[in-house]
Amino acid sequence: MKQFFGMSQSGNIEEAVRGLNNPELIMLLSNSEQFEEHVKKLEDLFPNVPSIGCIGMSYDTKVVEKGVGVIAFFDGVNAVANVLEEVSVMPVKYIERLEKDIEKVGASHKDTVCLDFCTGNDACVLTTIYSALKSQNISLIGGTGDAGKVSANGKVYEDAVVYALVKNRGGRVKAYKENIYQPLSNYRFIASKTDKARYVLGELNGKSAKQTYQNILHVTEKEILTQTFKNPFGKINGKDTCIISIKDVEGNALTCFRQVNDSDVLILLQLGDYKNIIKNTIQTIHNDFPHPSAVFSVNCLFRYLLFTENNYMQEYLYEMGKLGNHVGFVGYGEHYNNQFVNQSMTCVAFE
């Protein structure tokens, strides 16, 4: 298979798709002002080609912040795109679509991946989708787009998750997740006074979550929202740690970008030696795929902001580019199989 990336910093969709011929799957990363226009134009240019899209930044060796990016797979994939609607209420209502699509592409865990763009309620969505994928042990990566809109096959949806099943006819696929954080000391908390619907974390070990965070890290209330770049929370999930970013301060509570429940065990994290961690990730992928035909990644917005603040973003894209054809998008939350995580990178490599 082969991977295409085209872009236009000014948002010219025809410029972005210049040189794209016979795509077998298209992913659109657009801006909020032109998204619906781009969805329609893309369908006119490539009718009947499976496609998914969302609002967000994209990248290959450079980042497209406000224009449009187009990622496409061709020459060696079987692909299908579809949507699960009403994700805030009952996404399982539409799960039969995914079950049929798994059969349609002849999906298997060795050569197939599910890519998704979501508008919200991610944890529920991933549980629903993975209930269908797990029978074949098919990996999933994806993320949350901006402005509550996504697209599939030329149509715009709200309150939905769009997905593409991609079967690599040329060989294997493998998904990866990267965590650049590590535990800070031995801090361990029991969450309470949570609001699952609004992602509110009220107390840690029976004390104000906001005050606890401030006291440990010696930061002002205004500094909390940027301190989370360096010190998010983590939720223990078996041998894995799911990162939880702080979204806002609400009185003495904190609101987060993913759900926290009463009695969840949380730890406090600190930024590790991210440059070395990233080099190790690249080496791991290289060991598995000495010459990958494509690598598609999803990077968290907070990673993008952290890397940009430290003048590392361009170097990061250069390092990832050493794998070969690397492209991706910047999300508001990352998906890895049935996990909804923050401040992470997820990716899939194709043989």
N, C-alpha and C positions, 0 to 999 in steps of 0.2 A: 504494500500500500504506500501511498504518498500523501503528504500533508501540504496544504496551501495556506499562506497567510497574506492577506492584502489589507491595506488600510488607507484611510484618508483623514488627515487631521482636520480638514474643513467639513467633513461629513458628506462627501460626494461618494455615493454608493457605487456608481459606475466606475469611478477611479479605483475603488477598493477591490472590485472584482476583475479588474483588467488582468488578462492572462489566465483566468480560471476557465478551464474547459472540462466538460463531462464530469462534474462533481457527483459523488455518490451520497454525500451528506454535507450540509452547510450549517455552520453556527454563526449567528449574527450577534455582535456586541456593539450596541448603538448608544446614542444619548437620548435623554428624556424628550427633547424637543422634536427630534426627527424619527423616533423609534417606529411609530406606526407607518410613516411614509416609507421608511427603509424596508419594513416587513413586506409591504405591498409591492414595492419595486423589485425586491429580491425574488418574489414569487413570479413576477412578470418576466424577469430575466432568466429564471431557471424553473419553469413550471414542472410540477410533479417530482421535483427533487426533494427528498426528506430534509426538513430544516427545523432547527430550534433557535430561539434567540432570547436575549434579555438586555436590560439597560446596565451598562457597566464598562469599565476600562478594559482594554486588551493590550497584548504585547507580543512581540517576538524579541528582537534585539533592542527595540525602543517601545515606550509606552504610548498608547493612544488614549488621551485623557477625555477629550470631549468630542471627538469625531466619530468615526465608525471603523470597526475592524471586522473582517470576514475570515473565518477559519473553515477550511473544507478538507474532506478526505476523498481520495479518488484512486483509481487504478488498483483495486484489490480489496474492497470491503463490501459486505452486505450490510445495509443500514435501514432502519425504520424509525420514524419519529412520531410521537403522539403526545397526549395530554391527559392528566388526571385533574379533574375539576373539583370545585368546592373543598379545597384543602383545609380551610379553617373549620369545616363542619364534618365532612365525611369522605375523605379521599378514597377510602376502600370501596365506595360505591362504584368506582370506575376501574377497579383492579383487573377486571376481565380483559380490558384493552391490553394491558401489559402482558398478561398471561398468553394471549393470542399472539402478540408480537414476538415473544420469546420463541414460540413455535415457528413463527413465520421466518425468522432469520436463522433458525437452526442453532440457537445459542448454546455455548458450552463454556465452562469456567476457564478453559485453556486459551480460548481465542476471542472471547466476547467481553465487552465492557458496557455498562450503562452510564451515560452522561446525562446530568440533569441540571435545569435551571428552575429555581423555585421563587415564589412570591412571599412565603412565610409559613409559619407553623411547621418548621422543618423537622423537628423531632418526630412528630406524628406522621409526616409525609414519608420519612425514611423508614420508619417501622412498617408502614403500609407497603412501600415499594419492595423492601427487602423480603417481605413475606413471600413475594412471588419469585424474587431472584435467588433466594437461598436454596431452592430445590435443585438448581443447577450450579450453585456456588458461584454465581456471577458477581464480579466486583462492580462497585458503583463509585464514581466521583462526581462532584458538582458543587453548586453553591447557590447563594441567594443573590438575585439581581436587585436593582434599585427601582424605586417608584411603583412597586406593586404590579408590574406588567411583565408578561413573558409572551413568547410566540411559538407556534408550531405550524408548519406547513402553510404559511402565508396568512395565518389568523392570529389576532392578538387576544390574549386571555388575562383576566384578573382573577385573583384567588385560585391559583392553579400551579401545578408543577408540570413542566414539559420535559420530555426525556427522549434520548436517542439510544437505541441499541446498536452497537457497532461490532460486527464480526470481522475479524482480520483474516482474510483468506490466505495471507502470506505467512502466518505463524502465530506466535503467542502474544498475549497481552498480560500486563501485570500492573496492579495499582499500588501506590505508595502514599504514606503520610509522613510529614516531617514536623517535629516539635522542637523548637529552638529554646525551650524553657526547661528549668529544672527546679526541684523543690528548694524553697528558702527556709533554711534551718529545719526545725521540727514542728513548725506550726501546723496544727490540725484542728479543724472546726466541725461542729455539728450545726447545720443550718436549721433555722426556725423562723416563724412568722413570715413565711414565703407566700407569694401570690403567683401561682403557676400560670394564670392567664396573662399576667402583666410582667412576668419574669422578675418579680421583686424578691430581693434577699433582705429580710428584715433584721435578723439577729444571727450572730456567730457565738456559739457557746453561751447563749443567753444574754449577750450584750449587743448594743447597737452595731450593725455591720459597718456603717460609715465610720463611727468612732474607732472601732477596732482596727480597721484598715489604716486610718490616719495615725493612730498611736504607734503601730508597728513600723510604719514607713516614714513617720515624721513629715507628713505632707499636709498642706492646707486643703480645704474643701475644693477650691478651684483647681488644684493640681491633681486631684484624683483621676480625672478623665484622661490625662496624658500619662500619669504614672502607670495606668493599666497596660501601656505599651511594654513596660519593663516588668511589671508585677501583676499579672492576671491571677485569677484563682484557677485551681485545677480540681477536677472531680475524678476520684479513683474509680476506674472501670476495669476490674481484674488486674492484669499486669500493665494496663494502659492508663494514660491520664488524658482526660478531655479538658481542653482549655476553655475557661469561661471569662470573657471580657466584660468589664464594667461599662455600661452604657451611659448612666446618669446617676445623679444623687436625688433622692426623694425623701426629704425630711431627714430622719436618722437612718434611713434604709438606702440600699443601692439597687438600681435596676440593672439587669444584665442582658447580654445578647443571646443567651440561651437559658432554658428553664432550669431553675433550682427548686428542689422539693424539700419539705420538712424532713429532717433526719438524714439528708444527704451528708456524706463526709467530704469536706473540702480541705484542700491544702493551699498554701500560698506559694506562688512560683516566682522565679527570678530569671531574667534573661541570661542565657548561657553564652558560650563562645560560638555565636551563630555562624561566623564565617567558616569555622572548622566543621561545625555540624553540617552545614550545607555542602562542603567539600566531601564529607563522608557519605551524604545522601547521593551525590552525583557518582561517587565511586561505587556505591552499592548498585545503582541502576546500571552503570557501565559494566559491572561484573556480570549482571544478569543478561544484559543486552549490549554486547560489544559494539554493535552497529545498529542502533534502533532506527527504524524508518520514520518514527515520529514520537514526540513526547508532548502531551497536552497537560497543562497544570492549572490549578486554581490557587491563587494567593489571596490571603485575607487583606482587606483594606488597611487594617492596622499594621500588618507587616510592610505593606507598601509605604505607609506613612513613616514607620520606624526606619526603614531602609533609606527613604528619601531624606529624612532628617539627618541621618548619619552619612549622607553622600555615598551610599552603597548600592542604590538601585541599579544603576547602569552596570556596575561591576557584577552584581548578582545575575543580571540577564546575560552578561558575557560568559560567566562561569557555567550557567545552565545551557547556554548555547554550545558548549563544548561537547554536549551529548549528541548533537546533530541538529535535527529540525525541531526546535522547541518553541512552542507558542502557548498562550493561555489567556486567562482573564482574572480581573480583580473582583472578588466577591465580598459580600457582607456576612458571610458565614460559610464554612466549608463542609462538604459532605464526603464521608469515607465509609463505604458499605452502609451499615445502619447507624453510624455515628454522625451527630451534628456537633461540630467543633468550631472554636474561634481561634484567631491568631495563628493559624496553621497553614501549611501548604499540602495539598493533595495533588497527585498526578497519576497519569497512566502512560506507560511506555508500550509501544508496538514494535514487534519484531520486524 
